[in-house]
């Protein structure tokens, strides 16, 4: 029997349905098997490599949303008689976000191009996912800081970006796993 148990009350990614699949005494006919017997692990790893490119792209989107929201807010929010965008501390946070986002986008494009060419892209996918997920989290944190108290409340879009960004460092392999994949590729371990 196959059961799908819906999981609710997630911290982030609430727009995405998440279920737990429970296989109990399930028999899958040979004609429905994916790949040859004994190749399941390799198939799973190929899927992870490909999906890491998608997660990196998702992170670029979250980072861009953070940058866009922060830029708009910094231009409109006034403090001491002028827009907070005029303050160097805000400018530096915006500059860091933009730089991180550009690097994440370039790493993601490289991995996507290799994937589209059916070329080896495991290391590049891990690099893109690692950098983009950590960049998205840095951008979300800076966006929250720029928005101040307003950004901390549920009706703020940056509050959602902050919650959504965190899981990107976890699913499809944690940041620590990405570092392991990259290091093993470089060191030949």
Secondary structure, DSSP 8 states (H G I E B T S, - for coil): -EEEEE----SS-TTS--EEEEESS----GGG-SSSTT-HHHHHHHHHHHHHHHHHHHHHHHHHHHHHHHHHHHHH-EETTEEGGGSHHHHHHHHHHHHHHHHHHHHHHHHHHHHHTT---HHHHHHHHHHHHHHHHHHHHHHHHHHHHHHTSTTSHHHHHHHHHHGGGTTTS-HHHHHHHHHHHHHT-
